[in-house]
Amino acid sequence: MARVLSLVFRRVLTLIPLLFGIALFVFVIMRLSPVNSAVSALGDNASAAQIAAYNHEHGLDRSPPVQFVNFLGDLLTGDLGTTHSLNKSVSALVGEALPVTIELTVLGVALAFVIAMVLGIGAALYRDRWPDHLVRILSMAGISIPSFWLALLLIQQFAISRTWLPNAGYVNPGDDFGGFLQAMAMPAISLALPVGCSLARIVRTSMVEELDKDYVRTAYGAGLPPYVVVGRNVLRNALVNPLTVLGLRVGYLLGGTIIIEAIFQMPGMGTLVMQAVTTNDTSLAQGTILVIAGCFVVINLVVDLLYTVANPRLRGGH
């Protein structure tokens, strides 16, 4: 237990320089942007005096190092600035949109994991037989389908042709959990299917490698039932690589929510990103990018810790 806590503490410490680097990168990229924040906020007809006053009010007339220090200070207090397009706090907007994106991402990750486990384990247990060949075909088909095209196809089939599911919108789970699941079904499937099919191939490979090892044959020879051998030993050891890849694919899912939320008109982080792009709102773009990048880093840390804990042999190397 002490070793695990020490590992967690060391990993959390590594977040500090990483998050600092992300903040610096985003700050530099936004300052290199050709978009003039003052002109975007005040309009093309703003006078030079108005632009100068805006820059002074928001500290944009100071040197870049001073701006960055002020930027970090604001971040530490949770201040992401003010959006000129909506004249609202970016932190408040992110606070409203982030839960929607997290809910969609969590559902997408969970569904992708279920798809991968069902297809991957089934293919490994029946390798080189018809279930294995069928899973390979389904996996290739799933990987080849773009999320946005799958989303449009699902809307056509289940919202327009059959009206089984709503074609757009968001329902708060606290208000109507059934309606929440219905609203999230097609967006989550659109995100999860390509990732789950890709992950299924990795699950199959890991399972096959474990099933061919000596300890599995010894366990079967000792009379242990298959569900004990596979469930307690093979599956646990085989999950290391898939969990690693799943953590990396979380970034894909977070990025995919931008398009998926736009298609299904969901009030998440993707909608804020689109709002920032269409209105040239640098403060909103900067805040949303920082939050998305921070979430990606934290989620990867959690997954990294999970697969390390899942395989005790990896703890000694840390």
C-alpha positions in Angstrom: 0.0 0.0 0.0 2.8 2.4 0.9 4.5 1.7 -2.5 1.3 2.4 -4.3 0.8 5.7 -2.5 4.4 6.7 -3.2 3.8 5.9 -6.9 0.7 8.1 -6.9 2.5 10.9 -5.2 5.4 10.8 -7.7 3.1 10.7 -10.7 1.0 13.7 -9.3 4.2 15.7 -8.9 5.0 15.1 -12.6 1.8 17.0 -13.5 3.2 20.3 -12.3 5.9 20.8 -15.0 3.6 19.2 -17.6 0.7 21.6 -16.8 3.1 24.5 -16.7 4.4 23.5 -20.2 0.8 23.3 -21.5 0.0 26.8 -20.2 3.2 28.2 -21.7 2.5 26.5 -25.1 -1.1 27.8 -25.2 0.0 31.3 -24.2 2.6 31.5 -26.9 0.3 30.0 -29.6 -2.4 32.5 -28.8 0.0 35.4 -28.8 1.3 34.3 -32.2 -2.3 34.2 -33.6 -3.0 36.9 -36.2 -6.3 37.6 -34.5 -6.3 40.9 -32.7 -8.2 40.6 -29.4 -9.1 44.2 -29.2 -10.4 44.4 -32.8 -12.4 41.2 -32.2 -14.0 42.6 -29.1 -14.6 46.2 -30.3 -15.2 45.6 -34.0 -13.4 46.6 -37.1 -14.5 50.2 -36.8 -12.8 50.7 -33.4 -10.5 53.7 -33.2 -6.9 53.6 -32.2 -7.7 55.2 -28.9 -10.3 52.5 -28.1 -7.9 49.7 -29.0 -5.2 51.2 -26.9 -7.6 51.6 -23.9 -8.8 47.9 -24.4 -5.2 46.7 -24.5 -4.3 48.6 -21.3 -7.4 47.4 -19.5 -6.6 43.8 -20.3 -2.8 44.1 -19.8 -2.1 43.4 -23.5 0.2 46.4 -23.7 2.7 44.9 -21.3 5.7 42.7 -22.1 5.1 39.0 -22.9 6.9 37.8 -19.7 4.7 40.1 -17.6 1.6 38.9 -19.4 2.5 35.3 -18.9 3.1 35.8 -15.1 -0.3 37.5 -14.9 -1.8 34.7 -16.9 -0.4 32.1 -14.6 -1.7 34.1 -11.6 -5.2 34.2 -13.0 -5.1 30.4 -13.8 -4.1 29.6 -10.2 -7.2 31.6 -9.0 -9.4 29.9 -11.6 -9.8 33.0 -13.7 -9.8 32.1 -17.4 -10.7 35.6 -18.6 -13.9 37.1 -20.0 -15.4 36.3 -23.4 -16.1 39.3 -25.5 -18.6 37.5 -27.8 -20.9 36.7 -24.8 -19.5 39.1 -22.2 -19.4 36.3 -19.7 -16.7 34.7 -17.5 -14.9 32.0 -19.4 -14.7 30.0 -16.2 -18.5 30.1 -15.7 -19.1 29.0 -19.3 -16.5 26.2 -18.9 -18.2 25.2 -15.6 -21.5 24.8 -17.5 -20.1 23.0 -20.5 -17.4 20.7 -19.0 -19.8 18.4 -17.2 -21.6 17.7 -20.5 -18.4 16.8 -22.3 -17.1 14.7 -19.3 -20.4 12.8 -19.3 -20.2 12.2 -23.0 -16.5 11.2 -22.8 -17.1 8.8 -19.9 -20.0 7.1 -21.6 -17.9 6.9 -24.8 -14.9 5.4 -22.9 -17.1 2.9 -21.0 -18.9 1.8 -24.2 -15.6 1.5 -26.1 -14.2 -0.6 -23.3 -17.3 -2.9 -23.4 -17.1 -3.3 -27.2 -13.4 -4.0 -27.0 -13.7 -6.6 -24.3 -16.6 -8.4 -25.8 -15.1 -8.6 -29.3 -11.5 -9.0 -28.2 -12.1 -11.8 -25.6 -14.5 -13.6 -27.9 -12.0 -13.5 -30.8 -9.1 -14.7 -28.6 -11.1 -17.6 -27.1 -12.2 -18.8 -30.5 -9.1 -17.8 -32.5 -8.7 -19.0 -36.0 -12.4 -20.0 -36.0 -15.4 -18.2 -37.5 -16.0 -16.0 -34.4 -12.4 -14.7 -34.7 -12.8 -14.0 -38.4 -16.1 -12.3 -37.9 -14.6 -10.0 -35.2 -11.7 -9.1 -37.5 -14.2 -8.1 -40.2 -16.3 -6.1 -37.7 -13.3 -4.4 -36.2 -11.9 -3.3 -39.6 -15.4 -2.0 -40.5 -15.7 -0.1 -37.2 -12.2 1.4 -37.5 -12.9 2.6 -41.0 -16.1 4.5 -40.1 -15.6 8.2 -39.3 -17.4 9.3 -36.1 -19.1 12.2 -37.8 -20.4 10.0 -40.6 -21.6 7.4 -38.1 -23.4 10.1 -36.2 -25.3 11.3 -39.3 -26.1 7.7 -40.1 -27.5 7.0 -36.6 -29.6 10.2 -36.8 -31.0 9.1 -40.1 -31.9 5.6 -38.9 -33.0 6.1 -35.3 -34.1 9.7 -35.1 -35.7 10.5 -38.5 -36.7 7.2 -40.0 -37.9 5.5 -36.7 -38.0 8.4 -34.2 -36.7 6.1 -31.5 -34.2 8.6 -30.2 -33.9 12.4 -30.1 -31.8 13.8 -32.9 -30.3 16.7 -30.9 -30.2 18.3 -27.5 -29.1 17.5 -24.0 -31.1 16.4 -20.9 -29.7 16.9 -17.4 -29.4 13.4 -15.7 -30.7 14.9 -12.5 -33.9 16.0 -14.1 -34.6 12.9 -16.3 -32.1 10.1 -16.3 -34.0 8.1 -18.9 -34.1 11.1 -21.2 -30.4 11.7 -20.5 -29.5 8.2 -21.7 -31.7 8.6 -24.7 -30.0 11.9 -25.6 -26.5 10.5 -25.0 -27.0 7.1 -26.8 -26.2 8.2 -30.4 -23.4 10.6 -29.5 -21.7 8.0 -27.2 -22.0 5.3 -29.9 -20.6 7.6 -32.5 -17.5 8.2 -30.4 -17.1 4.7 -29.0 -17.5 2.4 -32.0 -14.3 3.3 -33.8 -12.2 3.3 -30.6 -13.8 0.1 -29.3 -13.2 -1.7 -32.6 -9.6 -0.5 -32.7 -9.0 -1.6 -29.1 -10.6 -5.0 -29.7 -7.7 -6.0 -31.9 -5.3 -5.1 -29.1 -7.3 -7.0 -26.5 -7.3 -10.1 -28.8 -3.6 -9.9 -29.3 -2.9 -9.5 -25.6 -5.3 -12.3 -24.7 -3.7 -14.7 -27.3 -0.2 -14.0 -25.9 -1.3 -14.8 -22.4 -3.3 -17.9 -23.3 -0.1 -19.3 -24.9 2.0 -19.0 -21.8 3.0 -21.9 -19.6 1.2 -20.9 -16.5 -2.1 -21.1 -18.3 -1.4 -24.7 -19.4 -0.4 -25.5 -15.9 -3.6 -24.1 -14.5 -5.7 -26.1 -16.9 -3.7 -29.2 -16.1 -4.4 -28.6 -12.4 -8.1 -28.8 -13.1 -9.0 -25.2 -12.7 -12.1 -24.2 -14.6 -11.6 -21.9 -17.6 -13.6 -19.0 -16.1 -11.1 -19.0 -13.2 -8.0 -19.2 -15.4 -9.2 -16.5 -17.8 -11.0 -14.3 -15.4 -8.4 -14.2 -12.5 -5.1 -14.5 -14.4 -5.2 -14.2 -18.1 -7.6 -11.2 -18.3 -5.8 -9.3 -15.6 -2.4 -9.6 -17.2 -3.8 -9.0 -20.7 -5.4 -5.7 -19.7 -2.2 -3.8 -19.4 -1.6 -3.0 -23.0 -5.3 -2.2 -23.8 -5.6 0.1 -20.8 -2.5 2.0 -22.0 -3.9 2.4 -25.4 -7.3 3.4 -24.0 -5.7 6.2 -22.0 -4.1 7.5 -25.2 -7.4 7.3 -27.1 -9.1 9.5 -24.5 -7.5 12.4 -26.3 -9.2 11.2 -29.5 -12.6 11.0 -27.7 -12.1 14.5 -26.2 -11.3 15.9 -29.6 -14.1 14.0 -31.2 -16.6 15.6 -28.9 -16.1 18.9 -30.7 -17.6 17.6 -33.9 -20.1 15.3 -32.2 -21.4 18.0 -29.9 -21.9 20.3 -32.9 -23.8 17.6 -34.8 -26.1 16.8 -31.9 -26.3 20.4 -30.7 -25.0 19.6 -27.2 -23.9 22.5 -24.9 -20.5 21.0 -24.1 -16.9 22.1 -24.6 -17.0 21.4 -28.3 -19.8 24.0 -28.7 -17.6 26.5 -26.8 -14.7 25.8 -29.1 -16.8 26.3 -32.2 -18.2 29.5 -30.6 -14.6 30.7 -30.0 -13.5 29.9 -33.6 -16.5 31.5 -35.3 -16.3 34.7 -33.3 -12.5 35.0 -33.1 -12.8 35.0 -29.3 -9.2 34.5 -28.1 -10.1 34.4 -24.4 -12.7 31.7 -24.9 -10.4 29.7 -27.2 -7.5 29.9 -24.8 -9.7 28.9 -21.8 -11.3 25.9 -23.5 -8.1 24.6 -24.9 -6.4 24.8 -21.5 -9.2 22.9 -19.8 -9.4 20.2 -22.5 -5.6 19.7 -22.4 -5.6 19.6 -18.6 -8.4 17.0 -18.6 -6.4 14.9 -21.2 -3.3 15.0 -19.0 -5.2 14.1 -15.8 -7.2 11.3 -17.4 -4.0 9.8 -18.8 -2.4 9.9 -15.3 -5.4 8.1 -13.9 -5.3 5.4 -16.6 -1.5 5.1 -16.1 -2.0 4.4 -12.4 -4.8 2.0 -13.1 -2.8 -0.3 -15.3 0.2 -0.1 -13.0 -2.0 -1.2 -10.1 -3.6 -3.9 -12.3 -0.2 -5.5 -12.9 1.9 -5.6 -9.7 5.0 -6.6 -11.8 5.1 -3.0 -13.1 5.3 -1.4 -9.7 8.9 -2.4 -9.1 10.0 -0.4 -12.1 8.7 2.9 -10.8 
